[in-house]
Structure formats: C-alpha cells, structure tokens
Amino acid sequence: MNQTLRNQLKKWKNDRTVIEKEKKDPPKKPKRTEKLSTRDIMDLMGTNRQTLSRGKGGAYKQR
C-alpha cells in the first residue's frame, strides 16, 4: 500500500502522459477564403446607394 515517493511520481507521470495524449486538440478546420471583387466590396459598404435628405415640408429629396 505504501509506495515510495519516487515510485508514486513515476506512476503519476505515466498516467499523466496517457491523459495528455488523449487530450490533444482536434484538427482545426481550414479557414474559408472568399475572394470578393471591388464591386462586391463597394456594394457591401453601401457606396452605390441612394442618398436622401429632407426638404421643405418633410418631403424626401434625392441628392
């Protein structure tokens, strides 16, 4: 029942290495690389949208 400290440490080290091998990270998924054209990027930023402003009487006017 009573083991020497050295034997206990050896046993602990062996058990720990087995556990660490099981805990290895799963393989990571490759990142998606999406190639966007400049036109797509401009559309996403909203540069080609209408710009409206309020005129007299609360009516919307196109700029």
Secondary structure, DSSP 8 states (H G I E B T S, - for coil): ----HHHHHHHHHHHHHHHHHHT--------------HHHHHHHHTTTS--EEE-GGG-EEE-
